[in-house]
């Protein structure tokens, strides 16, 4: 069986930056998971004593607090800034940008529409910068029951599919007089999704590596499944099943933006062992 890696996969700029920040901030505590990858979070804890709290109320006696890549809500950010805790901001710059856009456009009186998951920490943080109540949707159909009477500014969670974002833009432009569109989907997301789409057309089994709570990794799985029905999401090599590879000729592999190379290499090595048995 031939094993092929996607042309683009794995760590993005924001995650690489956050990992470097954490490694240089020994004995710090992150607010929420720094990234959505349990294996890497465990490595940072074991090697650098970087701990994880659920929110700022759990920081306790921590001397240093790291803001995760997804950012935190505005009020919590300023509470930290006004405390005695050293604040280390690892928010991805591609996440900071939509925060700034939402603050500016809501200040100009625009109703904010966010394409994304309202339960995701990135979206929660972005929402908190709106001066009015933003509308958060996961699908264009959710817009059809909303009566818009104001000018609208629309952004996207950084890890969503561009094709779905375009449907939302098209609907708003067709039905409203004034729509400001800000494409806030990360370039690394574009590239990883396009590469997964291309490889899954060729492969007869696809392995998607990454955190099961990672938005961008789940998007890669959805794309892979559209082209290759035998597509599986795993976090580590223990989740591999040898029957997945029976009679397969090409195994495609991609990985989410929070997946480090050491995990990918370990999984590839285990697939090689399975395929030669």
N, C-alpha and C positions, 0 to 999 in steps of 0.2 A: 504494500500500500504506500502510495506517495503522500507525503505530508507537505502542505503548502501554507505558508504564512501570508496573511493579507499584506498588501503593499504598505498600508498604514495601520498601525494598531498601538495599543498600550499608552503609556504615560504621555500626558499632554504637558504643555508649558506650565500651567497653573499648578498641577499636581507635583511636578518635579520641583518647582519653586517651594511649595509647601513642605515637602519632605526635607529639602535642604535646610529650611528654616527650623523645622522640628529637630533635626539632627544637631543643629547649632544652639539648641535651647534646652539642654539637658535639665531634667527635674522640673519641667514646665507641665502645665495641665491644659489640655485643649477643651474648648467649649463645644460639645458635640464631637462626633467623629471627625478627625482632621480631613480624611477622605473616606469614600465608601469602599473600603477594602479591609476586611477583618484580619487577613494575614499580615498586611503591612502595618496595621495598627498594633498588632501583637509584637512585631519586630521592633517598632519604635519604643514600646513599653519595656521590652526585655533588654534592649541594648542601650537605650538613652533615658530610661525612666520617664518617658513622656506619657503621662496619664490622661484619661478621658473623663470629663464630667458631662452630664446631660445638659446643664445650663449654668448660668452664672451663680445661681443660688447654691450650687454644689461645690464651689471652688474652695470653701473652707479656709484653711491656712495657706493656700497656694500663694507663692510669691510672684510667679510668672504665669500669665494666661495667654494661650495661643488662640487666635480667632481662626476657625476652620476655613478651608478653601471656599465653602459655600456662603460664608459671611454669617452675620447674626442680625437680629432685628435692631433697628436704630436706637431705641431706648436703652437696650442692654449695652450697646457700644458706648454710649455716652456715660452710662453708669460706671462702666469699667474705666473709662478715661478719667473720671473724677474720683477714682478710688486709689488706694495705695499700691495696688497690684501693677506690676510691669506688664504692659499690654504689647503683645507681639502679633502683628496683623498679617496673617497668611491668606487673607481673602484673595482669590484669583482676580487679577485685574479685569478679566472678561466678565466677572460677576459685579465688580465695583461699577462698571460702566452702566449697566441697566439701573442700578440704584440711583446713580446720578441723573440719568434720563428721566426716571419716574419722578424724582424730586423736582426737577426743572419743569417738566411738562405739566404736572399737576399744579405747580405754582402759577402757570400761565392759564389755568382753568380747563385743561384737557381732562376728559374722562380717560382713565388708564385701563387698557385691556391687556392682560398678561396671558399668553399661551403657555400653560405649564400646569404642574401639579401643586395645588394649594397646600398640600401637606409636606412638600419637599422643603428642606431648610433654606435652599437658595431662594425659592419663591417667597417664602415667609419673610425673609430679609428684605427682598425687593419691595414687597407689598408695604412694608412698614415705612417706606420713604414717600409713599403717596399722601398728598394732603387731603384727598377725598377717598371714598371707599372704592378700591380698584375692583374690576371684574376679572376673575380668574377662570379660564376655561381649558378643557382638555380636548374639545372637539368643536368644529364649526357649527354643528347643529345646536349647540348650547346658546348661540347668539340669536337664534330665531325667535326666542321668546322674550328678548330684551328690547324695550322701547328706548332708543337712544334719542336724546334731545340736545345733546351737547357735542362739541367737537371731541374727537377721539385720538389718542395716541396709543399705538399698539407695539408691544415688545414680545420677545419670546424667552422662555427659560433657555439657558445656553446649550442644553443638550437635546433639544427636541428635533424632530424630523422637519427638514425644510419644506417638503411637499405638503405636509399638514399645515404648516405656518402659512404657506401660499394660499391655501383654501380660505383661511381666516381673513387674510388680507383682501383677497378677491371679494369676499362677501361684504366686508366693511366698505370697500371702495364703491361697490355697486349700490349700496343702500344708504350711504351717508355723504354729506357734502364736503366735510373736512376731516381727513384722516392723515395723521402723521405716522409713518411706518419707520421703525428702527429695527434693523436686522441684528439682533444680539445673539444669534446662534454662533457658537465658537467655531473658528476655522478647523480646529482639530476634530471637532464633531463631524463637520462636512466630510473631511478627508477619511476618517475612520469608517463612516457610514457608507461612503462611495466604494471604498475598498472592500468592505464586507459584502456589499451588494454584488460587486464584480466576482469575487471569489466564490460566493455561494451559488452562483449560476453554474460554476464548473464542478464544484465538489459534490460528492454524494453522501458525505457526513460533515457537519460543521460543529466545531467546538468553540464556544464563546467563553472566554475566561474573564472573570471579574466578580465584584461583589453583587450579591443578589438583591441588595437594596440600592444599587447604583442605577440612576436614571439612564445614563448614556450606555451602560452595558446592556440594560434591558432593551434599549432601542436597537442595538446591534443584533440581539437575539431575534427580535421581531422581523428585522430586515432579512436575516439569514433564513428564518422559517418561511418567508414568502417565496424563496427560491429553492430551498432545500428542506424538505420535511423532517429529515433526520438532523436537526440542529439542537444542541444541548448547551445549557449554561452551567458552568461549574466554577467553584472558587479555588479548589486545589485538586491535586492528583488523586486523592482518596475517593473522589466522586466519579472517577472514570469507570465505565462498565465495558468489559471486553466484547460483549455482544453488539455494542454500537458499531464496531468496526468489522464485523463478519461480512465477508464478500464485498467490502468497499474498496474502491480503487484510488480515490482521492479524498484525503482528509484535509479540510480547510480549517485554519485556526485564526481567530481574531481575538482581541482583548480590549476591555474597556479602558478609559483614560486614567483610572486609578489602579491599574494592574501593573506591578513592577516586573522587570525582566526576569528576576530570579524565580518568580512563580511560573512564568511562561516557559522558561527553559526546563524546569522540573516536570511540567506537564507534558511538554514535547518529548522529553526523554522517556517518560512512562508510556506514552502512546507508541513510541518506537519499539519498546519492549513487547507491548501487547501485539503489535502488528507482525512481529517476526515469530511469534509462538505458533 
